[in-house]
C-alpha cells in the first residue's frame, strides 16, 4: 500500500484490521517498544505514537480486527474535539501519512503491527544527539549474538502465523519450510502459542468484566 490521505469518515467507528507485511513484521518494532519511544516519537509526535500503541494493544487482544469507536478512543487518549481538524483525526491522518495505516474499504482501516526502522531522511530530522544514539543502538544490535537474533526472528514469525489463524503444528511446519533449525521451530511455536493463548485469555477476561450482568427474571 502506498501512503494515502485519510478519507472523510462518515461513521462513528472504524473496523481496524492488521496490515500484514512479511518484511516489516519481521524486522520492525512494536509501537510500545523502547525503539519507537526513543526514535519514532520525534517523527510522529506524542498523539500519533500513543494512538499506535493503543491500536497495537487492541490488535494483540483481537488479532483478526476490532471495532474502534472514534469518540471514546479520542477521549481516552485525551484527544478531544470533532471533525477532521481535531487532534485525534490528525493523529489518524499521520498514521496514514507515514504508511503505518491505510484505509481499505469504507469504514475499514488497516494498521501495521510493527513500525519499520527509521530511514535516512527521517533520521536526519532528529536532533544530532538522537542520531548518534540511534547509530549506537544499531551498532549494539549488530553485536547481539546471531543465535539470539535468530530465536527472536523465529518467535516473531511464529506469533504472526498463530495470529493469522494457524495452529501450533501448522506453525512449526511452516517454520521448517522456511528452513529454520527444527529445535528453533519447535521452541518458537510453543513459545508463540503460550503468548497467543495468554493474550486471548486476557481479552476474554476483560470482556467478561465489562459485559453487563443479565437482568434477573
N, C-alpha and C positions, 0 to 999 in steps of 0.2 A: 504494500500500500504506500502511496506517496503522501507527503504532507498535504493536508487539506484543512479548510476552514470549517469550523463547527457550524452546521446549518441552524436555521431558526427552529427552536424546539417548541412544538405546539402542545405538548403533553406535560403532565406534572411529574412524570418519571421516565427513566430510560432503562432498557434492558441492557445490562453490561455483560459482555461475553469476553472470554480470553482471546487474545490475539497471538496465536501460536507462531513462533519463529524459531526453527531449529538452531540457528546460529546464536541469536541473542539470548534465547533461553538457556544456552549452554555457557556462554562467556559473559553474560550480562550480570547486573547487580540488583538484588532485591531492593525495592523502594525504601524499605525500612533499614537498609544496611548502613554501616558507617561510611562506605564509599559515597553513597548518594547524599548523605547528610553533609559530608565534608566538601564534596566537589560539585555535585549537581545542584545543590541548594542555591549557589550563587548564580546559576544559569536560569533555573526555573522560578526562583522566588519561593518564599515560605508557603504561600497559599496553595500553589500547584504541587509542591512537594508533599504537603500534608494530605492533599486530596489523593495523590497517587498512593500514599501509604494506606489510606483508608480503603481504597479500591483493592490494593493488594491483599489486605487482610480479609476482605469480603470474598475475593476470588479464591483465597485459600480455604475458606469455610464452605464455599459453594463453587467448586471447580467448573461446573457446566455453565455458570452465569447466575445473575441475580437481578432483582429489580432495584434500581437506585431512585429513591424518592428525592427529588431535587431540593424542595424547600427544607425538608427535615435534615438532609445532609449538609446543606448550606448553614443552617443554624447550629448544627452540632460541631461544625468546624469554625464557628464564629465568623462566617462569611454571609452576612445577611444581605437583603436587598433583592430586587426583582429586575427582570429584563436583561438584555444582552450586555449592558454596561455594568452589571453587578459584579462584585468581586468573585463570587462563585462561578458565574458564567465565564468570566475572563480566565479563571483557573482552568475550566474545562477547555476553553479555546486554546490555551497554551499547551495543554496536553496534545491537542491535535497539531498545533504548530510545530512541535518538536517531534512529531511522529511517534508519540508514546500512546496515542489513542487515535482512532479513526472511525467516523460514522459509517455504518454499513447500510442497512435498510432504515426506513423511518422508525425512529424510536429505539434504534439499536446502536450501541457504541462498543467497538472492540478496543480492549485495553491491554497493553503489554504487561506481563507479569514480571519482566526484568527490564531494567534500563541499560542501554549499551554503554560501554566505556566512552568517555568524552573524546570527541575528535579534536584535531589540532585547532580548528577555528574556534570551537567552544572554549578550549583550554586557554586560548590567547585572551579571552575576555575576563579571565580571573586575575586577581592580584598576583604579582610576581611571587610573593611568598607562598601562595597556594599552589602556583605552578611548580615551584620547587618541591613542595610537599607531595604533589601528585607524581613527580618523577621519582621521588624517594619511595613512594608506595609501589610504583611499577618495578623498581629495582629490587625491593624486598620480595615482591611476588615472584620474580624470576629466580630468586634464591630458594623459594619454597621447594622442598624435595618433590621430585616428579611423581612418586607414588602417592603422596598426599593430594596432589593436584588431580591425578587420575581417579582417585577414590571420590573426590568431591564431584568431578565431572560425571562419573558413573552414577552416583547417588542422585545428582540433579536430573539426569536423563530418566532414571527410573521413576522418580517422583512425577515428572512430567507425563510419562506413559500411564501411570496409575490415575492421574488427574484426568486423562483423556479417556478413561474407561477400561483400561487393560487390568487383568488380574495379576497376581504375583508370578504365576508360571509363564504367562504370555510376556510379561515384562522381562523376566530372566532370559527367555528365548530370544527376544528382540535384542537385548544387550549382547548375547552371544553372536547373533548375526552381525552385529556391528564390530565383532572381533575383539571385545574386551575379554580379559582373562576370566575363566569360569569362576574362580574364587571371588573375584570382584563382582561379577554378575550376581551371584547368589547373595553376597553380603549386601549389595546395594538394593536389590529387590526387597529383601526382608526389612532393611532399614527404612526404605521408602514406604513400604506397607504400614509399618508402625506409625510413621509420621502422618500418613494419609488417614488412617483409621482414627488416630487421636484428634485430627482436625475435624473429621466428620462427627465424632462423639461430642466434641466441644460445641460444634454448631447445633447439634440436636439438643444439647443441654440448655444452650442459650435460648433456642426457640421455645423449649418447654417452660422456661421461666417467664417468657413474655406473653405466651398464649393465655387468653383469659380463661378462667375456670368455667366449666359448663354450669348453667343455672340449675338450681335444684328443682326437681319436678314438683 
